[in-house]
Structure formats: C-alpha cells, structure tokens
Amino acid sequence: MPSPLKPYFKKELIAYDKAFEEKDYQRAFQHLERAHIIGQAYPYHHSLVHWEMLIFGFKTKNIREIIGQIPRLLVGGIKSFVGKIPVGNTGGANVPPLKPMVIENDLKVIFDTVKK
C-alpha cells in the first residue's frame, strides 16, 4: 500500500475499533467495509480486513459473516496479488464477492489525491 494511503486505511480501522467498543455494530462494520475498499488492491491489507470481518462475525455471533469470510480470507489476498479485484466491493458476506461496486465520493477523493 502506498504510504499516502496508509493513514486513511488506519483511520478506518481505528474508527471500527471505537464504534465496536461503543457497541455500534452497524457503524463499526461500515468502517471495515471502507477499509476493505481502501485496502483491497494490496494483498496484506485486503487479507487483514477480511480477518477483521471474520473476527467481527465471531464477536457478534453472525454465522453468515463467519461462513462468508472464510473463502474471502483464503482467496482475497491472492486476487489482490494478481490484480483481479472487484473494485469498490465492500467485502462483507452481505454482497457477492466478485461484484464491482460504486465507490463513495469521499473515498474517490482519497484515491484521486493519492494518485497525484
């Protein structure tokens, strides 16, 4: 992951931790989704977010998320490594794993800023 992108990725993970501590699980998961979008092109970061989503599933006793994250965790980093990611996909078990999705405007601005 390029250095200029790392603070945005870390910010989402910190916000996830804070929201989870506050028991705002919906907001917490949204931060994981945003971290996924930021990190999905980078094998380590992509896998890290899927790991966090798997742990989230265990902590919240969400069987669907647990089952959905296992294959994503196994192949997500590989797909990043070979450059075959569905851009914008939020990474949760609530969306098809290969479906490209629209990226939120504020995340587009981050990507555009980092490209410059």
VEXGULUM-335717 format. One line per 4 residues: their letters; for each residue x, y, z of N, C-alpha, C. Coordinates in Angstrom, 2 decimals. Example, Ala and Ser with C-alpha at 12.3 -4.5 7.8 and 13.67 -1.06 7.14 Angstrom:
<nodes>
as) 13.19/-5.69/7.80/12.30/-4.50/7.80/13.20/-3.30/7.80 ~ 12.85/-2.25/7.08/13.67/-1.06/7.14/12.90/0.03/7.87
</nodes>
This chain:
<nodes>
mpsp) 0.85/-1.18/0.00/0.00/0.00/0.00/0.89/1.24/0.00 ~ 0.61/2.17/-0.89/1.40/3.40/-0.92/1.29/4.17/0.41 ~ 2.39/4.74/0.83/2.43/5.47/2.11/1.32/6.51/2.26 ~ 1.00/7.29/1.21/-0.06/8.29/1.38/-1.45/7.69/1.66
lkpy) -1.65/6.43/1.31/-2.95/5.79/1.51/-3.08/5.17/2.92 ~ -1.95/4.84/3.53/-1.95/4.15/4.82/-2.71/4.89/5.93 ~ -2.58/6.21/6.06/-3.32/6.88/7.14/-4.84/6.74/7.00 ~ -5.33/6.72/5.78/-6.77/6.58/5.57/-7.24/5.17/5.95
fkke) -6.43/4.19/5.62/-6.72/2.81/5.97/-6.73/2.65/7.49 ~ -5.69/3.15/8.13/-5.58/3.06/9.60/-6.74/3.80/10.28 ~ -7.10/4.96/9.72/-8.20/5.75/10.29/-9.49/4.93/10.33 ~ -9.76/4.18/9.26/-10.97/3.36/9.22/-10.91/2.23/10.25
liay) -9.74/1.63/10.43/-9.62/0.56/11.42/-9.76/1.10/12.84 ~ -9.22/2.27/13.09/-9.37/2.90/14.41/-10.83/3.24/14.66 ~ -11.50/3.79/13.65/-12.93/4.12/13.77/-13.75/2.86/13.99 ~ -13.36/1.76/13.34/-14.02/0.47/13.57/-13.91/0.07/15.03
dkaf) -12.70/0.10/15.57/-12.49/-0.28/16.98/-13.34/0.58/17.92 ~ -13.36/1.87/17.67/-14.12/2.79/18.53/-15.62/2.49/18.46 ~ -16.13/2.33/17.26/-17.56/2.04/17.11/-17.91/0.69/17.73 ~ -17.02/-0.28/17.59/-17.28/-1.60/18.18/-17.31/-1.49/19.70
eekd) -16.38/-0.77/20.27/-16.35/-0.56/21.72/-17.65/0.09/22.21 ~ -18.20/0.97/21.37/-19.45/1.66/21.71/-20.67/0.79/21.41 ~ -20.42/-0.43/20.93/-21.48/-1.39/20.57/-22.37/-0.91/19.42 ~ -21.81/-0.02/18.60/-22.49/0.43/17.39/-21.99/-0.45/16.25
yqra) -22.52/-1.66/16.20/-22.00/-2.68/15.29/-22.22/-2.34/13.82 ~ -23.31/-1.68/13.52/-23.56/-1.30/12.13/-22.50/-0.31/11.64 ~ -22.27/0.71/12.45/-21.25/1.71/12.08/-19.86/1.07/12.07 ~ -19.60/0.19/13.02/-18.31/-0.49/13.06/-18.06/-1.24/11.76
fqhl) -19.06/-2.00/11.32/-18.88/-2.78/10.11/-18.73/-1.88/8.88 ~ -19.39/-0.75/8.88/-19.24/0.19/7.77/-17.80/0.67/7.65 ~ -17.13/0.83/8.79/-15.72/1.23/8.75/-14.85/0.10/8.22 ~ -15.20/-1.14/8.53/-14.47/-2.27/7.94/-14.67/-2.31/6.43
erah) -15.89/-2.03/5.99/-16.17/-2.01/4.55/-15.33/-0.94/3.85 ~ -15.23/0.22/4.48/-14.45/1.31/3.89/-12.96/0.95/3.88 ~ -12.48/0.32/4.94/-11.09/-0.15/4.98/-10.86/-1.18/3.88 ~ -11.86/-2.01/3.63/-11.75/-3.02/2.58/-11.59/-2.36/1.21
iigq) -12.38/-1.36/0.95/-12.30/-0.66/-0.34/-10.91/-0.02/-0.50 ~ -10.43/0.60/0.56/-9.11/1.25/0.50/-7.99/0.22/0.32 ~ -8.10/-0.91/1.01/-7.00/-1.86/1.02/-7.10/-3.03/0.06 ~ -8.19/-3.14/-0.69/-8.41/-4.36/-1.46/-7.39/-4.59/-2.58
aypy) -6.70/-3.60/-3.02/-5.70/-3.80/-4.09/-4.36/-4.29/-3.55 ~ -4.25/-4.38/-2.23/-2.97/-4.72/-1.60/-3.15/-6.00/-0.77 ~ -2.46/-7.08/-1.13/-2.72/-8.40/-0.53/-2.76/-8.42/1.00 ~ -1.78/-7.84/1.65/-1.76/-7.88/3.12/-2.95/-7.15/3.71
hhsl) -3.19/-5.94/3.25/-4.27/-5.10/3.79/-5.63/-5.70/3.48 ~ -5.78/-6.27/2.29/-7.02/-6.92/1.90/-7.31/-8.09/2.83 ~ -6.30/-8.92/3.04/-6.46/-10.08/3.92/-6.73/-9.66/5.36 ~ -6.05/-8.60/5.80/-6.25/-8.10/7.16/-7.70/-7.71/7.40
vhwe) -8.30/-7.02/6.44/-9.70/-6.59/6.61/-10.63/-7.81/6.64 ~ -10.38/-8.79/5.78/-11.22/-9.99/5.82/-11.04/-10.73/7.15 ~ -9.85/-10.73/7.69/-9.62/-11.32/9.01/-10.45/-10.57/10.06 ~ -10.40/-9.24/10.02/-11.18/-8.44/10.97/-12.67/-8.68/10.80
mlif) -13.13/-8.85/9.57/-14.54/-9.15/9.32/-14.91/-10.52/9.88 ~ -14.00/-11.48/9.77/-14.23/-12.81/10.34/-14.33/-12.72/11.86 ~ -13.41/-12.01/12.47/-13.44/-11.83/13.93/-14.71/-11.10/14.35 ~ -15.11/-10.09/13.57/-16.36/-9.38/13.82/-17.53/-10.38/13.84
gfkt) -17.55/-11.28/12.87/-18.59/-12.30/12.81/-18.63/-13.15/14.07 ~ -17.45/-13.55/14.54/-17.40/-14.35/15.77/-17.88/-13.54/16.98 ~ -17.39/-12.30/17.10/-17.75/-11.47/18.24/-19.24/-11.15/18.29 ~ -19.86/-11.02/17.12/-21.29/-10.68/17.07/-22.17/-11.91/16.85
knir) -21.53/-13.08/16.81/-22.24/-14.36/16.60/-23.05/-14.35/15.30 ~ -22.43/-13.79/14.26/-23.06/-13.68/12.95/-22.53/-14.82/12.07 ~ -23.28/-15.91/12.05/-22.86/-17.10/11.32/-22.67/-16.80/9.84 ~ -23.55/-16.02/9.26/-23.44/-15.69/7.83/-22.11/-15.00/7.54
eiig) -21.72/-14.08/8.41/-20.45/-13.36/8.20/-19.27/-14.32/8.37 ~ -19.33/-15.17/9.35/-18.24/-16.14/9.57/-18.07/-17.02/8.34 ~ -19.16/-17.63/7.90/-19.10/-18.53/6.74/-18.69/-17.77/5.49 ~ -19.18/-16.55/5.33/-18.86/-15.75/4.14/-17.43/-15.26/4.11
qipr) -16.83/-15.06/5.27/-15.46/-14.52/5.31/-14.40/-15.58/5.09 ~ -14.68/-16.82/5.40/-13.66/-17.86/5.26/-13.13/-17.95/3.82 ~ -13.99/-18.11/2.80/-13.43/-18.15/1.44/-12.81/-16.82/1.01 ~ -13.37/-15.71/1.48/-12.82/-14.40/1.13/-11.42/-14.25/1.72
llvg) -11.25/-14.74/2.92/-9.95/-14.67/3.57/-8.93/-15.55/2.83 ~ -9.38/-16.68/2.35/-8.48/-17.62/1.67/-8.04/-17.12/0.29 ~ -8.90/-16.41/-0.43/-8.55/-16.01/-1.80/-8.41/-14.51/-2.02 ~ -8.85/-13.71/-1.08/-8.82/-12.25/-1.27/-7.43/-11.71/-1.54
giks) -6.47/-12.11/-0.71/-5.10/-11.63/-0.89/-4.49/-12.08/-2.21 ~ -4.83/-13.30/-2.61/-4.32/-13.83/-3.89/-4.87/-13.01/-5.04 ~ -6.18/-12.70/-4.98/-6.80/-11.91/-6.05/-6.16/-10.52/-6.11 ~ -5.81/-9.96/-4.96/-5.12/-8.67/-4.95/-3.76/-8.80/-5.61
fvgk) -3.06/-9.86/-5.28/-1.71/-10.08/-5.79/-1.69/-10.16/-7.32 ~ -2.71/-10.81/-7.89/-2.75/-10.95/-9.35/-3.56/-9.83/-10.02 ~ -4.06/-8.87/-9.22/-4.76/-7.72/-9.78/-6.16/-8.00/-10.29 ~ -6.84/-8.96/-9.71/-8.19/-9.32/-10.16/-9.21/-9.05/-9.04
ipvg) -9.34/-7.80/-8.66/-10.29/-7.46/-7.59/-11.53/-6.79/-8.17 ~ -12.67/-7.00/-7.53/-13.88/-6.28/-7.93/-13.86/-4.88/-7.29 ~ -13.44/-3.90/-8.02/-13.24/-2.55/-7.50/-14.49/-2.05/-6.79 ~ -14.28/-1.51/-5.59/-15.38/-0.93/-4.83/-16.16/-1.91/-3.99
ntgg) -15.92/-3.21/-4.16/-16.65/-4.20/-3.39/-16.36/-3.98/-1.91 ~ -17.41/-4.02/-1.10/-17.28/-3.71/0.32/-16.79/-4.88/1.16 ~ -16.77/-6.09/0.61/-16.11/-7.21/1.26/-16.90/-8.02/2.26 ~ -18.08/-7.58/2.64/-18.87/-8.33/3.61/-19.61/-9.49/2.98
anvp) -20.09/-10.38/3.82/-20.84/-11.54/3.34/-22.21/-11.13/2.80 ~ -22.59/-9.89/2.98/-23.88/-9.39/2.51/-23.84/-8.97/1.04 ~ -22.66/-9.07/0.39/-22.56/-8.73/-1.03/-21.83/-9.85/-1.77 ~ -22.16/-10.05/-3.05/-21.44/-11.06/-3.83/-19.94/-10.73/-3.88
plkp) -19.08/-11.72/-3.66/-17.65/-11.44/-3.55/-16.99/-10.92/-4.83 ~ -17.57/-11.15/-5.97/-16.94/-10.73/-7.23/-17.62/-9.53/-7.88 ~ -18.57/-8.92/-7.17/-19.34/-7.82/-7.75/-18.63/-6.47/-7.55 ~ -18.27/-5.81/-8.67/-17.75/-4.45/-8.54/-18.88/-3.53/-8.03
mvie) -18.50/-2.53/-7.27/-19.50/-1.62/-6.70/-19.03/-0.18/-6.86 ~ -19.99/0.72/-6.75/-19.70/2.14/-6.84/-18.94/2.56/-5.58 ~ -17.89/3.33/-5.79/-17.10/3.84/-4.66/-17.68/5.17/-4.21 ~ -17.85/5.31/-2.89/-18.37/6.56/-2.33/-17.47/7.73/-2.72
ndlk) -18.09/8.89/-2.88/-17.36/10.07/-3.36/-16.16/10.44/-2.49 ~ -16.32/10.37/-1.16/-15.19/10.77/-0.30/-14.01/9.81/-0.46 ~ -14.28/8.53/-0.74/-13.19/7.58/-0.99/-12.57/7.83/-2.36 ~ -13.39/8.22/-3.34/-12.84/8.57/-4.65/-11.86/9.73/-4.52
vifd) -12.21/10.70/-3.70/-11.33/11.86/-3.49/-10.01/11.40/-2.90 ~ -10.06/10.47/-1.95/-8.82/9.95/-1.35/-7.97/9.28/-2.43 ~ -8.56/8.42/-3.23/-7.80/7.74/-4.28/-7.24/8.74/-5.29 ~ -8.03/9.74/-5.66/-7.55/10.74/-6.61/-6.39/11.56/-6.02
tvkk) -6.47/11.87/-4.75/-5.43/12.63/-4.07/-4.12/11.83/-4.02 ~ -4.24/10.55/-3.74/-3.06/9.70/-3.62/-2.40/9.48/-4.98 ~ -3.18/9.44/-6.05/-2.63/9.24/-7.40/-1.77/10.40/-7.86 ~ -2.04/11.60/-7.34/-1.34/12.80/-7.80/0.09/12.85/-7.34
</nodes>
